[in-house]
Amino acid sequence: MTEIQEAAPALASNSQRRVVYRHALLTRVTHWINLLCVIVLLMSGLQIFNAHPALYWGQYGADADRPLLEIGANETSSGQLTGFLKIGAATLPTTGVLGASDNADGDVVERGFPRWITLPGFRDLSLGRRWHFFFAWLFVANLLVYYVGGLASGHLRRDLLPSREQLRPKPLLHDIADHLRLRFPRGDAALRYNPLQKLAYLGVIGVLLPVMILTGLTMSPGMDAILPWLVDLFAGRQSARTIHFIAANLIVLFIFIHVAMVLLAGPINEIRSMITGKFAIVPEAKHE
């Protein structure tokens, strides 16, 4: 089955629009499983991060070392906690969000990320790790299914691999200009991913997600014993933790941009296509 097929004639009878099957079942199922996994992994990951909200580079990281990034709190002379985010030599006040935020009783306490964005919301490193590890393996299994299915069906090559022509400066610059002007393709052009979409999706599924998985494995002592070369690959477990954190933030950035593009391009049509597979093509306006 190809990724894009004409829907039943009854669905395509309207001369002003026609409906096609844009996304295969495998693509849709793995997409929503990935979404669930990523949400749980991000929230439980922040719970784990809160156990020591600082990032280092190298093999070791401890309170005496100088962190690349640190989230913490200071106590004022009046006994109030003020949160801060420190990146290198720069320090930003972040009270109420990072470093110091309300607990379930409404008291301001010292914690890296606030309770409303961690899983669980209360402090429980053990439970957070259990959530994280379960959904991490589900995520890996789902990603492998997507890779194998995408290669077998030709979806990755046909729909996500940009052509040489699309990688030329002129088409790329034209695509960037269209995105900046919020111009979205219509007609048959809306069925195909544009060059920026292809590069973004390949960057996520081909680079960011594998890096997330490998750095996550590197932080596991058990996996280090089985695959000791992982520690050397990422220049130490603390370096792997830092790369893991950066990659997670890039994935969050991608999700925000992805959701924004869906909302701007037409959320009903876009979301329906990822649930049912059916995508309505609206013809381009004809100018007399």
Secondary structure, 3 states (H helix, E strand, C coil): CCCCEECCHHHHCCCCCEEEECCCHHHHHHHHHHHHHHHHHHHHHHHHHCCCCEECCCCCCCCCCCCCEEEEEEECCCCCEEEEEEECCEEEECCCCCEEEECCCCCEEEECCCHHHCCCCCCCHHHHHHHHHHHHHHHHHHHHHHHHHHHHHCHHHHHHCCCCCCCCHHHHHHHHHHHHCCCCCCHHHHHCCCHHHHHHHHHHHHHHHHHHHHHHHHCCHHHHHHCCHHHHHCCCHHHHHHHHHHHHHHHHHHHHHHHHHHHHHCHHHHHHHHHCCEEEECCCCCCC
